[in-house]
Amino acid sequence: MDKITLCGIECRAIIGTLPCERLRRQKIVIDADLSLDLAQAGASDRLDYTVDYSAVEREIVGIAETSRFQLLEALATAIGRKILHHTLIASCRIRIFKPAASQAGKGVAVEMNFARR
């Protein structure tokens, strides 16, 4: 299976379980791997045979910036389910990095995989 990767999508979201995290948006960074067959797109040079990754990026930002999830896992699930609405995408991997989630490290990331059933 071929892959399109959207890297380092920066958003500001209400995310977290602490009371202070519910008051203001904080930076998160999202990566999305989209698995699909790209052979026809490569042979034809036509957008009809692939996914418009700029549209997917807008969807990801829209979900993240309007959500009010407590858990990164819940946000990743909402994004993964939305991405699978694109019929050409067979599966996806969502990784969300939250820099402010660690006191001693650079941050915490959650990575989840989603596939059509």
TIGU-462895 format. One record per residue: z, x, y of N, C-alpha, C in turn; residue number from 1. Coordinates in Angstrom, 3 decimals. Layout:
REM residues N
<pt n_zz="Z" n_xx="X" n_yy="Y" ca_zz="Z" ca_xx="X" ca_yy="Y" c_zz="Z" c_xx="X" c_yy="Y" nr="NUM"/>
...
***
This chain:
REM residues 117
<pt n_zz="0.000" n_xx="0.850" n_yy="-1.180" ca_zz="0.000" ca_xx="0.000" ca_yy="0.000" c_zz="0.000" c_xx="0.894" c_yy="1.240" nr="1"/>
<pt n_zz="-0.784" n_xx="0.511" n_yy="2.214" ca_zz="-0.872" ca_xx="1.248" ca_yy="3.471" c_zz="0.267" c_xx="0.818" c_yy="4.394" nr="2"/>
<pt n_zz="0.407" n_xx="1.528" n_yy="5.503" ca_zz="1.546" ca_xx="1.259" ca_yy="6.366" c_zz="1.202" c_xx="1.481" c_yy="7.833" nr="3"/>
<pt n_zz="1.711" n_xx="0.587" n_yy="8.672" ca_zz="1.725" ca_xx="0.768" ca_yy="10.120" c_zz="3.195" c_xx="0.915" c_yy="10.497" nr="4"/>
<pt n_zz="3.522" n_xx="1.936" n_yy="11.276" ca_zz="4.905" ca_xx="2.156" ca_yy="11.684" c_zz="5.029" c_xx="2.013" c_yy="13.189" nr="5"/>
<pt n_zz="5.939" n_xx="1.151" n_yy="13.605" ca_zz="6.295" ca_xx="1.018" ca_yy="15.013" c_zz="7.571" c_xx="1.816" c_yy="15.196" nr="6"/>
<pt n_zz="7.522" n_xx="2.824" n_yy="16.047" ca_zz="8.618" ca_xx="3.796" ca_yy="16.170" c_zz="9.347" c_xx="3.696" c_yy="17.502" nr="7"/>
<pt n_zz="10.661" n_xx="3.689" n_yy="17.429" ca_zz="11.479" ca_xx="3.848" ca_yy="18.619" c_zz="11.375" c_xx="2.750" c_yy="19.652" nr="8"/>
<pt n_zz="11.326" n_xx="1.504" n_yy="19.215" ca_zz="11.268" ca_xx="0.380" ca_yy="20.151" c_zz="12.653" c_xx="0.217" c_yy="20.779" nr="9"/>
<pt n_zz="12.760" n_xx="0.510" n_yy="22.059" ca_zz="14.050" ca_xx="0.418" ca_yy="22.738" c_zz="14.244" c_xx="-0.970" c_yy="23.331" nr="10"/>
<pt n_zz="15.403" n_xx="-1.543" n_yy="23.050" ca_zz="15.762" ca_xx="-2.870" ca_yy="23.541" c_zz="17.195" c_xx="-2.837" c_yy="24.045" nr="11"/>
<pt n_zz="17.554" n_xx="-3.860" n_yy="24.768" ca_zz="18.940" ca_xx="-4.054" ca_yy="25.174" c_zz="19.356" c_xx="-5.408" c_yy="24.625" nr="12"/>
<pt n_zz="20.440" n_xx="-5.409" n_yy="23.859" ca_zz="20.844" ca_xx="-6.619" ca_yy="23.151" c_zz="22.356" c_xx="-6.815" c_yy="23.194" nr="13"/>
<pt n_zz="22.745" n_xx="-8.074" n_yy="23.107" ca_zz="24.145" ca_xx="-8.408" ca_yy="22.835" c_zz="24.287" c_xx="-8.276" c_yy="21.322" nr="14"/>
<pt n_zz="25.035" n_xx="-7.287" n_yy="20.878" ca_zz="25.198" ca_xx="-7.046" ca_yy="19.441" c_zz="26.545" c_xx="-6.373" c_yy="19.211" nr="15"/>
<pt n_zz="27.295" n_xx="-6.859" n_yy="18.244" ca_zz="28.572" ca_xx="-6.240" ca_yy="17.920" c_zz="29.669" c_xx="-7.269" c_yy="17.744" nr="16"/>
<pt n_zz="30.760" n_xx="-6.825" n_yy="17.174" ca_zz="31.891" ca_xx="-7.708" ca_yy="16.876" c_zz="33.048" c_xx="-7.556" c_yy="17.857" nr="17"/>
<pt n_zz="33.056" n_xx="-6.480" n_yy="18.617" ca_zz="34.152" ca_xx="-6.251" ca_yy="19.568" c_zz="33.970" c_xx="-7.133" c_yy="20.805" nr="18"/>
<pt n_zz="35.071" n_xx="-7.611" n_yy="21.383" ca_zz="34.960" ca_xx="-8.456" ca_yy="22.581" c_zz="34.135" c_xx="-7.817" c_yy="23.699" nr="19"/>
<pt n_zz="34.283" n_xx="-6.516" n_yy="23.926" ca_zz="33.515" ca_xx="-5.850" ca_yy="24.986" c_zz="32.020" c_xx="-5.833" c_yy="24.693" nr="20"/>
<pt n_zz="31.646" n_xx="-5.880" n_yy="23.420" ca_zz="30.228" ca_xx="-5.867" ca_yy="23.046" c_zz="29.570" c_xx="-7.228" c_yy="23.274" nr="21"/>
<pt n_zz="30.380" n_xx="-8.250" n_yy="23.433" ca_zz="29.856" ca_xx="-9.602" ca_yy="23.633" c_zz="29.594" c_xx="-9.883" c_yy="25.114" nr="22"/>
<pt n_zz="30.012" n_xx="-8.953" n_yy="25.993" ca_zz="29.917" ca_xx="-9.173" ca_yy="27.431" c_zz="28.668" c_xx="-8.585" c_yy="28.076" nr="23"/>
<pt n_zz="28.150" n_xx="-7.490" n_yy="27.510" ca_zz="26.997" ca_xx="-6.849" ca_yy="28.143" c_zz="26.036" c_xx="-6.322" c_yy="27.090" nr="24"/>
<pt n_zz="24.798" n_xx="-6.239" n_yy="27.494" ca_zz="23.758" ca_xx="-5.732" ca_yy="26.593" c_zz="23.926" c_xx="-4.232" c_yy="26.423" nr="25"/>
<pt n_zz="23.612" n_xx="-3.769" n_yy="25.221" ca_zz="23.639" ca_xx="-2.338" ca_yy="24.960" c_zz="22.329" c_xx="-1.915" c_yy="24.299" nr="26"/>
<pt n_zz="22.047" n_xx="-0.659" n_yy="24.420" ca_zz="20.792" ca_xx="-0.117" ca_yy="23.896" c_zz="20.813" c_xx="-0.091" c_yy="22.373" nr="27"/>
<pt n_zz="19.706" n_xx="-0.531" n_yy="21.798" ca_zz="19.432" ca_xx="-0.342" ca_yy="20.377" c_zz="18.002" c_xx="0.171" c_yy="20.259" nr="28"/>
<pt n_zz="17.710" n_xx="0.839" n_yy="19.163" ca_zz="16.370" ca_xx="1.375" ca_yy="18.918" c_zz="15.916" c_xx="0.879" c_yy="17.549" nr="29"/>
<pt n_zz="14.734" n_xx="0.283" n_yy="17.514" ca_zz="14.237" ca_xx="-0.344" ca_yy="16.294" c_zz="12.964" c_xx="0.350" c_yy="15.826" nr="30"/>
<pt n_zz="12.919" n_xx="0.634" n_yy="14.521" ca_zz="11.701" ca_xx="1.106" ca_yy="13.856" c_zz="11.301" c_xx="0.035" c_yy="12.845" nr="31"/>
<pt n_zz="10.014" n_xx="-0.175" n_yy="12.695" ca_zz="9.518" ca_xx="-1.143" ca_yy="11.717" c_zz="8.326" c_xx="-0.548" c_yy="10.970" nr="32"/>
<pt n_zz="8.432" n_xx="-0.509" n_yy="9.645" ca_zz="7.311" ca_xx="-0.122" ca_yy="8.790" c_zz="6.698" c_xx="-1.399" c_yy="8.243" nr="33"/>
<pt n_zz="5.419" n_xx="-1.596" n_yy="8.493" ca_zz="4.694" ca_xx="-2.777" ca_yy="8.028" c_zz="3.763" c_xx="-2.351" c_yy="6.904" nr="34"/>
<pt n_zz="3.951" n_xx="-2.896" n_yy="5.715" ca_zz="3.105" ca_xx="-2.539" ca_yy="4.567" c_zz="2.029" c_xx="-3.596" c_yy="4.380" nr="35"/>
<pt n_zz="0.789" n_xx="-3.147" n_yy="4.379" ca_zz="-0.348" ca_xx="-4.031" ca_yy="4.204" c_zz="-1.558" c_xx="-3.211" c_yy="3.793" nr="36"/>
<pt n_zz="-2.586" n_xx="-3.895" n_yy="3.328" ca_zz="-3.825" ca_xx="-3.217" ca_yy="2.931" c_zz="-4.680" c_xx="-3.015" c_yy="4.183" nr="37"/>
<pt n_zz="-4.956" n_xx="-1.769" n_yy="4.508" ca_zz="-5.728" ca_xx="-1.441" ca_yy="5.709" c_zz="-7.159" c_xx="-1.004" c_yy="5.407" nr="38"/>
<pt n_zz="-7.586" n_xx="-1.122" n_yy="4.163" ca_zz="-8.917" ca_xx="-0.639" ca_yy="3.778" c_zz="-10.028" c_xx="-1.344" c_yy="4.547" nr="39"/>
<pt n_zz="-9.987" n_xx="-2.671" n_yy="4.628" ca_zz="-11.050" ca_xx="-3.397" ca_yy="5.339" c_zz="-11.058" c_xx="-3.065" c_yy="6.822" nr="40"/>
<pt n_zz="-9.884" n_xx="-2.931" n_yy="7.419" ca_zz="-9.807" ca_xx="-2.575" ca_yy="8.841" c_zz="-10.403" c_xx="-1.185" c_yy="9.068" nr="41"/>
<pt n_zz="-10.096" n_xx="-0.268" n_yy="8.174" ca_zz="-10.633" ca_xx="1.083" ca_yy="8.288" c_zz="-12.143" c_xx="1.117" c_yy="8.134" nr="42"/>
<pt n_zz="-12.672" n_xx="0.310" n_yy="7.230" ca_zz="-14.113" ca_xx="0.299" ca_yy="6.977" c_zz="-14.885" c_xx="-0.441" c_yy="8.066" nr="43"/>
<pt n_zz="-14.274" n_xx="-1.471" n_yy="8.640" ca_zz="-14.998" ca_xx="-2.323" ca_yy="9.588" c_zz="-14.689" c_xx="-2.030" c_yy="11.058" nr="44"/>
<pt n_zz="-13.566" n_xx="-1.384" n_yy="11.321" ca_zz="-13.113" ca_xx="-1.132" ca_yy="12.690" c_zz="-12.874" c_xx="-2.442" c_yy="13.443" nr="45"/>
<pt n_zz="-12.368" n_xx="-3.463" n_yy="12.714" ca_zz="-12.137" ca_xx="-4.780" ca_yy="13.302" c_zz="-10.671" c_xx="-5.167" c_yy="13.175" nr="46"/>
<pt n_zz="-10.120" n_xx="-5.656" n_yy="14.279" ca_zz="-8.729" ca_xx="-6.097" ca_yy="14.330" c_zz="-8.463" c_xx="-7.268" c_yy="13.385" nr="47"/>
<pt n_zz="-9.503" n_xx="-8.026" n_yy="13.055" ca_zz="-9.349" ca_xx="-9.182" ca_yy="12.157" c_zz="-8.754" c_xx="-8.798" c_yy="10.804" nr="48"/>
<pt n_zz="-8.920" n_xx="-7.546" n_yy="10.408" ca_zz="-8.503" ca_xx="-7.120" ca_yy="9.073" c_zz="-7.206" c_xx="-6.308" c_yy="9.072" nr="49"/>
<pt n_zz="-6.490" n_xx="-6.380" n_yy="10.165" ca_zz="-5.207" ca_xx="-5.697" ca_yy="10.251" c_zz="-4.258" c_xx="-6.583" c_yy="11.043" nr="50"/>
<pt n_zz="-3.138" n_xx="-6.045" n_yy="11.428" ca_zz="-2.172" ca_xx="-6.796" ca_yy="12.228" c_zz="-2.146" c_xx="-6.203" c_yy="13.639" nr="51"/>
<pt n_zz="-2.046" n_xx="-7.062" n_yy="14.615" ca_zz="-1.957" ca_xx="-6.629" ca_yy="16.011" c_zz="-0.536" c_xx="-6.119" c_yy="16.239" nr="52"/>
<pt n_zz="-0.361" n_xx="-4.803" n_yy="16.167" ca_zz="0.999" ca_xx="-4.259" ca_yy="16.232" c_zz="1.635" c_xx="-4.425" c_yy="17.603" nr="53"/>
<pt n_zz="0.831" n_xx="-4.603" n_yy="18.645" ca_zz="1.436" ca_xx="-4.870" ca_yy="19.954" c_zz="2.067" c_xx="-6.261" c_yy="19.975" nr="54"/>
<pt n_zz="1.468" n_xx="-7.217" n_yy="19.263" ca_zz="2.061" ca_xx="-8.553" ca_yy="19.150" c_zz="3.352" c_xx="-8.499" c_yy="18.339" nr="55"/>
<pt n_zz="3.347" n_xx="-7.716" n_yy="17.270" ca_zz="4.565" ca_xx="-7.560" ca_yy="16.457" c_zz="5.669" c_xx="-6.920" c_yy="17.291" nr="56"/>
<pt n_zz="5.320" n_xx="-5.913" n_yy="18.061" ca_zz="6.310" ca_xx="-5.260" ca_yy="18.922" c_zz="6.920" c_xx="-6.257" c_yy="19.910" nr="57"/>
<pt n_zz="6.085" n_xx="-7.095" n_yy="20.529" ca_zz="6.604" ca_xx="-8.108" ca_yy="21.459" c_zz="7.551" c_xx="-9.073" c_yy="20.746" nr="58"/>
<pt n_zz="7.222" n_xx="-9.442" n_yy="19.514" ca_zz="8.107" ca_xx="-10.327" ca_yy="18.742" c_zz="9.454" c_xx="-9.658" c_yy="18.488" nr="59"/>
<pt n_zz="9.422" n_xx="-8.399" n_yy="18.090" ca_zz="10.662" ca_xx="-7.663" ca_yy="17.816" c_zz="11.533" c_xx="-7.605" c_yy="19.072" nr="60"/>
<pt n_zz="10.949" n_xx="-7.234" n_yy="20.196" ca_zz="11.700" ca_xx="-7.148" ca_yy="21.455" c_zz="12.242" c_xx="-8.525" c_yy="21.835" nr="61"/>
<pt n_zz="11.430" n_xx="-9.544" n_yy="21.693" ca_zz="11.866" ca_xx="-10.899" ca_yy="22.031" c_zz="13.058" c_xx="-11.354" c_yy="21.214" nr="62"/>
<pt n_zz="13.014" n_xx="-11.098" n_yy="19.916" ca_zz="14.134" ca_xx="-11.474" ca_yy="19.052" c_zz="15.383" c_xx="-10.694" c_yy="19.435" nr="63"/>
<pt n_zz="15.249" n_xx="-9.389" n_yy="19.589" ca_zz="16.409" ca_xx="-8.540" ca_yy="19.879" c_zz="17.047" c_xx="-8.895" c_yy="21.215" nr="64"/>
<pt n_zz="16.230" n_xx="-9.084" n_yy="22.226" ca_zz="16.779" ca_xx="-9.272" ca_yy="23.564" c_zz="17.304" c_xx="-10.677" c_yy="23.824" nr="65"/>
<pt n_zz="16.944" n_xx="-11.648" n_yy="22.994" ca_zz="17.457" ca_xx="-13.012" ca_yy="23.173" c_zz="18.525" c_xx="-13.371" c_yy="22.159" nr="66"/>
<pt n_zz="18.719" n_xx="-12.525" n_yy="21.164" ca_zz="19.702" ca_xx="-12.826" ca_yy="20.116" c_zz="21.123" c_xx="-12.542" c_yy="20.602" nr="67"/>
<pt n_zz="22.068" n_xx="-13.049" n_yy="19.853" ca_zz="23.479" ca_xx="-12.790" ca_yy="20.125" c_zz="24.202" c_xx="-12.554" c_yy="18.800" nr="68"/>
<pt n_zz="23.560" n_xx="-11.849" n_yy="17.902" ca_zz="24.156" ca_xx="-11.563" ca_yy="16.601" c_zz="25.340" c_xx="-10.622" c_yy="16.749" nr="69"/>
<pt n_zz="26.261" n_xx="-10.718" n_yy="15.818" ca_zz="27.357" ca_xx="-9.764" ca_yy="15.756" c_zz="26.944" c_xx="-8.537" c_yy="14.951" nr="70"/>
<pt n_zz="26.206" n_xx="-8.741" n_yy="13.873" ca_zz="25.876" ca_xx="-7.659" ca_yy="12.947" c_zz="24.431" c_xx="-7.189" c_yy="13.084" nr="71"/>
<pt n_zz="24.248" n_xx="-5.884" n_yy="12.981" ca_zz="22.903" ca_xx="-5.322" ca_yy="12.940" c_zz="22.125" c_xx="-5.881" c_yy="11.758" nr="72"/>
<pt n_zz="22.825" n_xx="-6.133" n_yy="10.659" ca_zz="22.185" ca_xx="-6.681" ca_yy="9.461" c_zz="21.560" c_xx="-8.047" c_yy="9.743" nr="73"/>
<pt n_zz="22.238" n_xx="-8.876" n_yy="10.525" ca_zz="21.710" ca_xx="-10.196" ca_yy="10.862" c_zz="20.485" c_xx="-10.079" c_yy="11.766" nr="74"/>
<pt n_zz="20.523" n_xx="-9.160" n_yy="12.717" ca_zz="19.372" ca_xx="-8.940" ca_yy="13.581" c_zz="18.194" c_xx="-8.412" c_yy="12.781" nr="75"/>
<pt n_zz="18.431" n_xx="-7.460" n_yy="11.893" ca_zz="17.355" ca_xx="-6.923" ca_yy="11.044" c_zz="16.738" c_xx="-8.024" c_yy="10.193" nr="76"/>
<pt n_zz="17.564" n_xx="-8.914" n_yy="9.680" ca_zz="17.060" ca_xx="-10.016" ca_yy="8.855" c_zz="16.185" c_xx="-10.959" c_yy="9.673" nr="77"/>
<pt n_zz="16.603" n_xx="-11.291" n_yy="10.872" ca_zz="15.786" ca_xx="-12.166" ca_yy="11.728" c_zz="14.440" c_xx="-11.521" c_yy="12.031" nr="78"/>
<pt n_zz="14.448" n_xx="-10.236" n_yy="12.309" ca_zz="13.201" ca_xx="-9.519" ca_yy="12.604" c_zz="12.323" c_xx="-9.441" c_yy="11.356" nr="79"/>
<pt n_zz="12.912" n_xx="-9.071" n_yy="10.231" ca_zz="12.139" ca_xx="-8.962" ca_yy="8.987" c_zz="11.487" c_xx="-10.277" c_yy="8.591" nr="80"/>
<pt n_zz="12.222" n_xx="-11.352" n_yy="8.701" ca_zz="11.663" ca_xx="-12.676" ca_yy="8.354" c_zz="10.518" c_xx="-13.057" c_yy="9.281" nr="81"/>
<pt n_zz="10.661" n_xx="-12.756" n_yy="10.561" ca_zz="9.602" ca_xx="-13.067" ca_yy="11.522" c_zz="8.342" c_xx="-12.252" c_yy="11.226" nr="82"/>
<pt n_zz="8.506" n_xx="-10.989" n_yy="10.923" ca_zz="7.355" ca_xx="-10.128" ca_yy="10.635" c_zz="6.583" c_xx="-10.633" c_yy="9.414" nr="83"/>
<pt n_zz="7.297" n_xx="-11.133" n_yy="8.420" ca_zz="6.615" ca_xx="-11.624" ca_yy="7.221" c_zz="5.823" c_xx="-12.914" c_yy="7.455" nr="84"/>
<pt n_zz="5.937" n_xx="-13.511" n_yy="8.645" ca_zz="5.084" ca_xx="-14.647" ca_yy="8.980" c_zz="3.636" c_xx="-14.216" c_yy="9.171" nr="85"/>
<pt n_zz="3.416" n_xx="-12.933" n_yy="9.423" ca_zz="2.047" ca_xx="-12.409" ca_yy="9.517" c_zz="1.511" c_xx="-12.309" c_yy="8.087" nr="86"/>
<pt n_zz="0.517" n_xx="-13.091" n_yy="7.771" ca_zz="0.072" ca_xx="-13.239" ca_yy="6.387" c_zz="-0.437" c_xx="-11.945" c_yy="5.756" nr="87"/>
<pt n_zz="-0.950" n_xx="-11.016" n_yy="6.531" ca_zz="-1.464" ca_xx="-9.774" ca_yy="5.958" c_zz="-0.356" c_xx="-8.790" c_yy="5.570" nr="88"/>
<pt n_zz="0.837" n_xx="-8.978" n_yy="6.122" ca_zz="1.934" ca_xx="-8.049" ca_yy="5.852" c_zz="2.627" c_xx="-8.434" c_yy="4.551" nr="89"/>
<pt n_zz="2.606" n_xx="-7.516" n_yy="3.592" ca_zz="3.201" ca_xx="-7.774" ca_yy="2.275" c_zz="4.705" c_xx="-7.507" c_yy="2.276" nr="90"/>
<pt n_zz="5.120" n_xx="-6.502" n_yy="3.026" ca_zz="6.545" ca_xx="-6.168" ca_yy="3.095" c_zz="6.792" c_xx="-5.363" c_yy="4.366" nr="91"/>
<pt n_zz="8.061" n_xx="-5.223" n_yy="4.705" ca_zz="8.414" ca_xx="-4.426" ca_yy="5.873" c_zz="9.797" c_xx="-3.816" c_yy="5.696" nr="92"/>
<pt n_zz="10.006" n_xx="-2.750" n_yy="6.422" ca_zz="11.306" ca_xx="-2.086" ca_yy="6.471" c_zz="11.716" c_xx="-2.074" c_yy="7.934" nr="93"/>
<pt n_zz="12.921" n_xx="-2.539" n_yy="8.207" ca_zz="13.443" ca_xx="-2.572" ca_yy="9.564" c_zz="14.634" c_xx="-1.626" c_yy="9.642" nr="94"/>
<pt n_zz="14.625" n_xx="-0.753" n_yy="10.637" ca_zz="15.751" ca_xx="0.164" ca_yy="10.873" c_zz="16.201" c_xx="-0.044" c_yy="12.302" nr="95"/>
<pt n_zz="17.491" n_xx="-0.339" n_yy="12.486" ca_zz="18.044" ca_xx="-0.531" ca_yy="13.823" c_zz="19.129" c_xx="0.513" c_yy="14.046" nr="96"/>
<pt n_zz="18.965" n_xx="1.281" n_yy="15.108" ca_zz="19.906" ca_xx="2.336" ca_yy="15.473" c_zz="20.689" c_xx="1.883" c_yy="16.697" nr="97"/>
<pt n_zz="22.009" n_xx="1.978" n_yy="16.589" ca_zz="22.901" ca_xx="1.581" ca_yy="17.681" c_zz="23.688" c_xx="2.809" c_yy="18.122" nr="98"/>
<pt n_zz="23.270" n_xx="3.447" n_yy="19.214" ca_zz="23.926" ca_xx="4.679" ca_yy="19.646" c_zz="25.414" c_xx="4.523" c_yy="19.943" nr="99"/>
<pt n_zz="25.818" n_xx="3.403" n_yy="20.515" ca_zz="27.211" ca_xx="3.230" ca_yy="20.935" c_zz="28.152" c_xx="2.878" c_yy="19.787" nr="100"/>
<pt n_zz="27.644" n_xx="2.804" n_yy="18.569" ca_zz="28.464" ca_xx="2.348" ca_yy="17.448" c_zz="29.335" c_xx="3.437" c_yy="16.825" nr="101"/>
<pt n_zz="29.190" n_xx="4.656" n_yy="17.281" ca_zz="29.961" ca_xx="5.752" ca_yy="16.694" c_zz="30.726" c_xx="6.499" c_yy="17.773" nr="102"/>
<pt n_zz="31.965" n_xx="6.810" n_yy="17.473" ca_zz="32.785" ca_xx="7.589" ca_yy="18.402" c_zz="32.508" c_xx="9.092" c_yy="18.251" nr="103"/>
<pt n_zz="32.315" n_xx="9.552" n_yy="17.027" ca_zz="32.174" ca_xx="10.985" ca_yy="16.764" c_zz="30.732" c_xx="11.429" c_yy="16.529" nr="104"/>
<pt n_zz="29.867" n_xx="10.489" n_yy="16.204" ca_zz="28.485" ca_xx="10.828" ca_yy="15.887" c_zz="27.512" c_xx="10.344" c_yy="16.947" nr="105"/>
<pt n_zz="26.249" n_xx="10.396" n_yy="16.622" ca_zz="25.197" ca_xx="9.978" ca_yy="17.547" c_zz="24.954" c_xx="8.476" c_yy="17.515" nr="106"/>
<pt n_zz="25.488" n_xx="7.801" n_yy="16.517" ca_zz="25.303" ca_xx="6.363" ca_yy="16.400" c_zz="25.295" c_xx="5.943" c_yy="14.946" nr="107"/>
<pt n_zz="24.987" n_xx="4.677" n_yy="14.732" ca_zz="24.930" ca_xx="4.104" ca_yy="13.390" c_zz="23.603" c_xx="3.366" c_yy="13.255" nr="108"/>
<pt n_zz="23.008" n_xx="3.438" n_yy="12.069" ca_zz="21.757" ca_xx="2.721" ca_yy="11.808" c_zz="21.906" c_xx="1.865" c_yy="10.558" nr="109"/>
<pt n_zz="21.231" n_xx="0.738" n_yy="10.592" ca_zz="21.113" ca_xx="-0.141" ca_yy="9.431" c_zz="19.636" c_xx="-0.198" c_yy="9.084" nr="110"/>
<pt n_zz="19.335" n_xx="-0.108" n_yy="7.802" ca_zz="17.950" ca_xx="-0.174" ca_yy="7.343" c_zz="17.865" c_xx="-1.215" c_yy="6.241" nr="111"/>
<pt n_zz="16.923" n_xx="-2.149" n_yy="6.374" ca_zz="16.762" ca_xx="-3.208" ca_yy="5.388" c_zz="15.291" c_xx="-3.397" c_yy="5.060" nr="112"/>
<pt n_zz="15.023" n_xx="-3.808" n_yy="3.826" ca_zz="13.665" ca_xx="-4.038" ca_yy="3.342" c_zz="13.454" c_xx="-5.517" c_yy="3.072" nr="113"/>
<pt n_zz="12.251" n_xx="-5.985" n_yy="3.381" ca_zz="11.904" ca_xx="-7.390" ca_yy="3.190" c_zz="10.522" c_xx="-7.466" c_yy="2.549" nr="114"/>
<pt n_zz="10.349" n_xx="-8.404" n_yy="1.634" ca_zz="9.056" ca_xx="-8.546" ca_yy="0.936" c_zz="8.779" c_xx="-10.020" c_yy="0.686" nr="115"/>
<pt n_zz="7.501" n_xx="-10.309" n_yy="0.587" ca_zz="7.110" ca_xx="-11.682" ca_yy="0.210" c_zz="7.553" c_xx="-11.968" c_yy="-1.212" nr="116"/>
<pt n_zz="7.896" n_xx="-13.169" n_yy="-1.474" ca_zz="8.311" ca_xx="-13.549" ca_yy="-2.834" c_zz="7.179" c_xx="-14.190" c_yy="-3.568" nr="117"/>
***
